[in-house]
Amino acid sequence: MLILRVLAGLALFILGLLYLVQSKVTVNITTPNKVETKKYTKGVPLILSRIAGIALMILGVLIWIFGFPHFSD
């Protein structure tokens, strides 16, 4: 279980770093008739992507340190 905890925490931390360092975000906007793709290099989508990266990193560190939550019956 310790190996799984460390690997899961490390994977989430690395994924968070990837979200954090990206400089371009692609957003697909879907309507019933068409799909529109926009690329953002600044603005709200990039900020939300960075916030998601930080959240993944924090979750990875918490799983790495404390392990998975145990729900008792």
Sequence and secondary structure as in RCSB ss.txt:
>XXXX:A:sequence
MLILRVLAGLALFILGLLYLVQSKVTVNITTPNKVETKKYTKGVPLILSRIAGIALMILGVLIWIFGFPHFSD
>XXXX:A:secstr
 HHHHHHHHHHHHHHHHHHHH   EEEEEE SS EEEEEESSSHHHHHHHHHHHHHHHHHHHHHHH S     
